[in-house]
Amino acid sequence: MTSTDVRTDSTGDPGHDGAPRRRSRTRGCLPFAGVCAAALVLLLLGSRISLLPGLGGLFGEETTDRSGPAVLKSIQDMSAYEAASGNFQVVVDLEKDAKYLPDAIRGTRTLYVGAGTVGASVDLGEVGPRGVTVNEDRTTAELVLPHAVLGKPALDPDRSYAVSKQRGLLDRLGDFFSDNPGSEQAVNKLAAQHIGKAAEESGLTKRAEKNTTAMLQGLLASLGFEKVTVRYADTPG
């Protein structure tokens, strides 16, 4: 009598045709496919992992600076004497809403602290030949200078920061799939505008003119001048 070998699956039951059943192997592939899908999602989210608190170091994030060397574009000779500088800080509350959608769906509100400086200077290069009068003994001098002007506000990135940013669902999805540097640019621009306006109302130009006068009087006194008069005009001679 000959014996017949019957192959069985993991449960010990033979298949209809004597071949092993593969149901248990198919079931084992399902968890593996789920793990692969989860790993793929995490890889896709790698660039956005900073959005999830506490998971920033999951991939061992590394920062590499591949910037090229700075290129000198131009050189400009300066004749202005910066006699005063003011430090300013402003809290920007910028809100953008959609016309027919609630804020939870579409809209942003950013609370931003902007800090920067504004300088005030007197342009000594605008003084013409008739703007300086000296007597024959070179003991008295009179100078007519242009009024001090304010420079452009310069934001300090080390002291400026976003306190909070609220975004609607559509805005969050848009920021997720693409960067939006325009939003940061908007609050920076608005902060600079408020700082510039505050500088205009601060009396910074008067302080600059006072400091310029003191500097010139001290300089000319060291050269032997006994009396130095400094005046400011819109159109110096």
Wavefront OBJ file of the C-alpha trace (Angstrom):
o trace
v 0.000 0.000 0.000
v 1.275 3.396 -0.890
v 1.009 6.356 1.449
v -0.220 9.791 0.369
v 1.237 12.965 1.846
v -1.332 15.705 2.397
v -0.058 19.284 2.936
v -1.889 21.380 5.420
v -2.012 25.052 6.254
v -1.122 26.556 9.606
v -4.382 25.313 11.108
v -3.688 21.761 9.978
v -6.574 21.665 7.452
v -5.744 20.515 3.958
v -6.932 22.498 0.946
v -9.489 21.175 -1.509
v -6.813 20.257 -4.017
v -4.306 19.111 -1.466
v -2.454 22.444 -1.669
v -1.866 24.483 1.491
v -4.231 27.267 2.309
v -2.632 30.711 2.328
v -5.284 32.566 4.265
v -3.084 33.063 7.296
v -0.303 34.527 5.149
v -2.740 36.977 3.545
v -3.947 38.080 6.946
v -0.356 38.640 8.022
v 0.252 40.973 5.105
v -2.473 43.400 6.210
v -0.681 44.698 9.343
v 2.552 44.937 7.357
v 0.832 47.052 4.693
v -0.555 49.294 7.427
v 2.914 49.799 8.881
v 4.285 50.689 5.427
v 1.476 53.186 4.856
v 2.100 54.813 8.235
v 5.822 55.055 7.515
v 5.100 56.667 4.148
v 2.837 59.248 5.768
v 5.503 60.082 8.330
v 8.080 60.531 5.588
v 5.748 62.877 3.721
v 5.224 64.833 6.906
v 8.935 65.023 7.609
v 9.200 68.606 6.398
v 6.169 69.555 8.475
v 6.982 67.579 11.603
v 7.658 70.813 13.507
v 3.898 71.359 13.503
v 3.545 68.440 15.948
v 4.905 69.395 19.394
v 7.347 66.925 20.858
v 8.066 65.116 17.577
v 10.613 67.548 16.199
v 13.533 65.254 16.966
v 11.887 62.087 15.677
v 13.924 62.093 12.459
v 17.105 63.542 13.974
v 16.650 66.911 12.260
v 19.864 68.476 11.027
v 20.474 72.041 9.807
v 22.919 72.639 6.957
v 23.810 76.082 5.636
v 24.464 75.905 1.884
v 24.216 79.637 1.271
v 26.608 81.166 -1.203
v 29.020 83.973 -0.331
v 27.656 87.488 0.075
v 28.226 89.618 -3.010
v 29.048 93.330 -2.776
v 26.631 95.136 -5.079
v 27.603 98.769 -4.504
v 29.386 101.197 -2.181
v 27.952 104.572 -1.264
v 29.880 107.356 0.463
v 27.994 108.738 3.439
v 28.046 112.408 4.381
v 25.234 112.281 6.926
v 25.969 112.430 10.626
v 23.637 110.134 12.538
v 23.180 112.018 15.752
v 20.354 110.105 17.425
v 18.699 106.706 17.321
v 15.472 105.493 18.894
v 14.445 101.968 19.894
v 10.788 101.160 19.341
v 8.446 98.255 19.920
v 4.938 97.684 18.591
v 2.350 94.927 18.951
v 0.749 94.210 15.573
v -2.690 92.597 15.545
v -3.400 91.761 11.902
v -6.652 90.044 10.972
v -7.823 88.951 7.516
v -11.346 87.625 7.015
v -13.240 86.148 4.108
v -16.398 87.982 3.130
v -18.855 85.087 3.139
v -17.053 82.460 5.225
v -16.696 82.134 9.015
v -13.281 82.574 10.605
v -13.102 78.876 11.439
v -13.165 78.077 7.703
v -11.248 80.944 6.138
v -9.344 83.738 7.862
v -6.183 84.522 9.774
v -5.284 86.596 12.789
v -1.646 87.182 13.720
v -0.372 88.740 16.934
v 3.183 89.928 16.327
v 5.690 91.892 18.407
v 7.925 94.047 16.215
v 11.037 95.717 17.619
v 13.382 97.956 15.683
v 15.375 101.160 15.534
v 15.086 104.435 13.660
v 18.019 106.797 13.203
v 17.960 110.566 12.745
v 20.788 112.241 10.855
v 21.941 115.586 9.492
v 23.381 115.581 5.985
v 26.514 117.732 6.217
v 27.135 117.194 2.517
v 24.277 119.546 1.651
v 25.994 122.527 3.251
v 27.001 124.928 0.475
v 29.779 127.539 0.429
v 27.460 130.169 1.846
v 26.420 127.830 4.637
v 29.647 128.448 6.567
v 30.719 131.945 7.652
v 34.037 132.571 9.410
v 35.408 135.967 10.561
v 38.879 137.180 9.633
v 40.387 136.278 12.992
v 38.960 132.750 12.728
v 37.465 133.027 16.172
v 33.787 133.078 15.205
v 31.952 130.707 12.933
v 28.345 130.394 11.834
v 26.965 127.291 10.161
v 23.607 126.809 8.453
v 22.681 123.126 8.179
v 19.702 121.217 6.782
v 17.158 119.897 9.227
v 17.635 116.396 10.555
v 15.724 113.619 8.787
v 14.612 110.185 9.883
v 15.984 107.018 8.348
v 13.978 103.917 7.460
v 12.887 101.694 10.353
v 15.137 98.661 10.767
v 13.438 95.667 12.383
v 15.542 93.547 14.711
v 14.848 89.823 14.028
v 16.292 88.842 17.399
v 13.715 90.949 19.247
v 10.745 90.484 16.901
v 8.533 87.420 17.157
v 5.032 86.088 16.533
v 3.008 85.623 19.718
v 0.161 83.673 18.139
v -1.356 82.896 14.764
v -4.922 81.751 14.320
v -5.890 80.240 10.966
v -9.028 78.853 9.451
v -9.247 75.327 8.097
v -8.599 76.326 4.485
v -5.641 78.488 5.493
v -4.123 75.627 7.465
v -4.418 73.324 4.480
v -2.872 75.951 2.231
v 0.072 76.482 4.589
v 0.519 72.710 4.881
v 1.000 72.121 1.160
v 2.914 75.319 0.369
v 4.921 77.892 2.266
v 3.438 81.368 2.527
v 6.207 83.910 3.180
v 3.828 86.720 2.266
v 2.048 86.407 5.609
v 5.259 87.141 7.549
v 6.105 89.934 5.161
v 2.746 91.587 5.814
v 3.219 91.829 9.586
v 6.842 92.962 9.184
v 5.784 95.728 6.820
v 2.971 96.829 9.111
v 5.292 96.829 12.132
v 7.804 99.008 10.252
v 5.041 101.467 9.325
v 3.893 101.817 12.931
v 7.461 102.240 14.171
v 8.141 104.904 11.528
v 5.036 106.821 12.557
v 6.019 106.616 16.225
v 9.486 107.961 15.359
v 7.927 110.981 13.636
v 6.051 111.836 16.813
v 8.945 111.188 19.197
v 10.965 114.368 18.676
v 13.911 112.317 17.481
v 14.911 114.862 14.819
v 15.106 117.667 17.415
v 17.356 115.491 19.507
v 19.564 114.821 16.490
v 19.919 118.534 15.718
v 20.827 119.257 19.338
v 23.490 116.537 19.318
v 24.873 117.728 15.969
v 25.183 121.270 17.285
v 27.060 120.053 20.358
v 29.402 117.950 18.199
v 30.273 120.816 15.835
v 30.746 123.330 18.627
v 33.101 120.994 20.414
v 35.030 120.215 17.220
v 35.479 123.840 16.187
v 36.333 124.883 19.738
v 39.228 122.444 19.658
v 40.430 124.223 16.487
v 40.551 127.610 18.240
v 37.073 129.028 17.529
v 35.656 130.910 20.504
v 32.078 131.261 19.288
v 30.258 128.775 17.082
v 26.641 129.296 16.001
v 24.706 126.508 14.324
v 21.343 127.124 12.675
v 19.036 124.803 10.747
v 17.077 125.722 7.645
v 15.032 123.942 4.990
v 17.342 125.289 2.249
v 20.824 125.929 3.647
v 23.045 128.297 1.683
l 1 2 3 4 5 6 7 8 9 10 11 12 13 14 15 16 17 18 19 20 21 22 23 24 25 26 27 28 29 30 31 32 33 34 35 36 37 38 39 40 41 42 43 44 45 46 47 48 49 50 51 52 53 54 55 56 57 58 59 60 61 62 63 64 65 66 67 68 69 70 71 72 73 74 75 76 77 78 79 80 81 82 83 84 85 86 87 88 89 90 91 92 93 94 95 96 97 98 99 100 101 102 103 104 105 106 107 108 109 110 111 112 113 114 115 116 117 118 119 120 121 122 123 124 125 126 127 128 129 130 131 132 133 134 135 136 137 138 139 140 141 142 143 144 145 146 147 148 149 150 151 152 153 154 155 156 157 158 159 160 161 162 163 164 165 166 167 168 169 170 171 172 173 174 175 176 177 178 179 180 181 182 183 184 185 186 187 188 189 190 191 192 193 194 195 196 197 198 199 200 201 202 203 204 205 206 207 208 209 210 211 212 213 214 215 216 217 218 219 220 221 222 223 224 225 226 227 228 229 230 231 232 233 234 235 236 237
